[in-house]
């Protein structure tokens, strides 16, 4: 006959005692307290990804691996333009029109954060 199992209490394992988030909460502060530019949460990133999550079923039918990569590039360009306060459609139309005559050494000028509507 097997011995009955010995009950284990949470205090006996590391989970029950807890684990400190920081080594010493009085000596080090979280980075967002030292640097005002850091956010407490990632809501901005979550909102940016919402359109991708909502249409996830549609993205299953991109056709091929190459189509999926092209869609990922397009979504990245559009979301980058939005995050920089640029109208994605206007920026993409202007950028695609400028590419044939643009110097390869000045490609940074076409990025959304350098783009101006006065062009």
C-alpha positions as CSV (number, residue, x, y, z in Angstrom):
1,X,0.0,0.0,0.0
2,X,1.3,3.4,-1.0
3,X,1.9,6.2,1.5
4,X,-0.7,8.9,1.5
5,X,0.3,12.1,-0.2
6,X,1.8,14.8,2.1
7,X,-0.1,18.1,1.7
8,X,2.0,21.0,0.6
9,X,1.2,24.4,1.8
10,X,1.9,27.5,-0.3
11,X,4.3,28.8,2.4
12,X,6.5,25.8,1.7
13,X,7.2,26.7,-1.9
14,X,8.6,29.9,-3.5
15,X,5.3,30.9,-5.0
16,X,3.7,31.2,-1.6
17,X,6.4,33.5,-0.3
18,X,6.2,35.7,-3.3
19,X,9.0,37.2,-5.4
20,X,10.1,40.8,-5.2
21,X,9.6,42.7,-8.4
22,X,12.6,44.8,-7.7
23,X,15.7,43.8,-5.7
24,X,15.3,46.6,-3.2
25,X,12.2,48.8,-3.7
26,X,13.7,51.6,-1.6
27,X,16.9,51.9,-3.6
28,X,15.7,51.6,-7.1
29,X,12.7,53.1,-8.7
30,X,10.9,51.8,-11.8
31,X,12.2,53.4,-15.0
32,X,8.9,55.2,-15.7
33,X,9.4,57.2,-12.5
34,X,12.8,58.4,-13.5
35,X,12.0,59.1,-17.2
36,X,8.7,60.9,-17.9
37,X,8.7,59.8,-21.5
38,X,8.0,56.2,-20.5
39,X,4.4,55.1,-20.2
40,X,3.0,53.0,-17.4
41,X,1.3,50.6,-19.8
42,X,1.3,49.5,-23.4
43,X,-2.2,50.8,-24.4
44,X,-0.8,52.7,-27.3
45,X,0.8,49.6,-28.8
46,X,-2.4,47.6,-28.1
47,X,-4.6,50.1,-29.9
48,X,-2.3,50.1,-32.9
49,X,-2.5,46.3,-33.1
50,X,-6.3,46.3,-32.7
51,X,-7.0,46.6,-36.4
52,X,-4.8,43.7,-37.1
53,X,-6.5,41.6,-34.4
54,X,-10.0,42.5,-35.6
55,X,-9.3,41.4,-39.1
56,X,-7.3,38.3,-38.2
57,X,-9.6,35.9,-40.0
58,X,-9.3,37.9,-43.2
59,X,-5.6,37.7,-43.0
60,X,-5.6,33.9,-43.2
61,X,-6.5,34.3,-46.8
62,X,-3.6,36.4,-48.1
63,X,-2.9,33.7,-50.7
64,X,0.7,32.8,-50.0
65,X,3.7,33.4,-47.8
66,X,4.8,36.2,-50.2
67,X,1.4,37.8,-49.9
68,X,1.6,37.6,-46.1
69,X,4.9,39.3,-46.1
70,X,3.6,42.0,-48.4
71,X,0.6,42.5,-46.2
72,X,2.8,42.8,-43.1
73,X,5.0,45.4,-44.8
74,X,1.9,47.4,-45.9
75,X,0.4,47.3,-42.3
76,X,3.8,48.4,-40.9
77,X,4.0,51.4,-43.2
78,X,0.4,52.4,-42.6
79,X,0.7,52.2,-38.8
80,X,4.1,54.0,-38.8
81,X,2.5,56.8,-40.7
82,X,-0.4,57.0,-38.3
83,X,1.8,57.0,-35.3
84,X,3.7,60.0,-36.8
85,X,0.5,62.0,-37.4
86,X,0.7,61.6,-41.2
87,X,-2.2,60.7,-43.4
88,X,-1.2,57.2,-44.7
89,X,-2.9,57.4,-48.0
90,X,-1.4,60.8,-48.9
91,X,2.0,59.8,-47.7
92,X,2.1,56.5,-49.6
93,X,0.8,58.1,-52.8
94,X,3.4,60.8,-52.7
95,X,6.2,58.4,-51.7
96,X,5.4,55.9,-54.4
97,X,5.3,58.8,-57.0
98,X,8.7,60.1,-55.7
99,X,10.6,56.7,-55.7
100,X,11.5,56.5,-59.4
101,X,13.3,59.9,-59.4
102,X,14.6,59.9,-55.8
103,X,18.3,59.4,-55.0
104,X,19.0,56.2,-53.1
105,X,21.4,58.1,-50.8
106,X,18.5,60.3,-49.6
107,X,15.9,57.5,-48.9
108,X,15.5,58.8,-45.3
109,X,13.6,61.8,-46.7
110,X,10.8,59.6,-47.7
111,X,10.1,58.2,-44.2
112,X,6.9,59.4,-42.6
113,X,8.5,61.5,-39.9
114,X,10.4,63.5,-42.6
115,X,7.5,63.8,-45.0
116,X,5.7,67.2,-45.3
117,X,2.3,67.8,-46.9
118,X,3.6,71.0,-48.6
119,X,5.5,69.0,-51.3
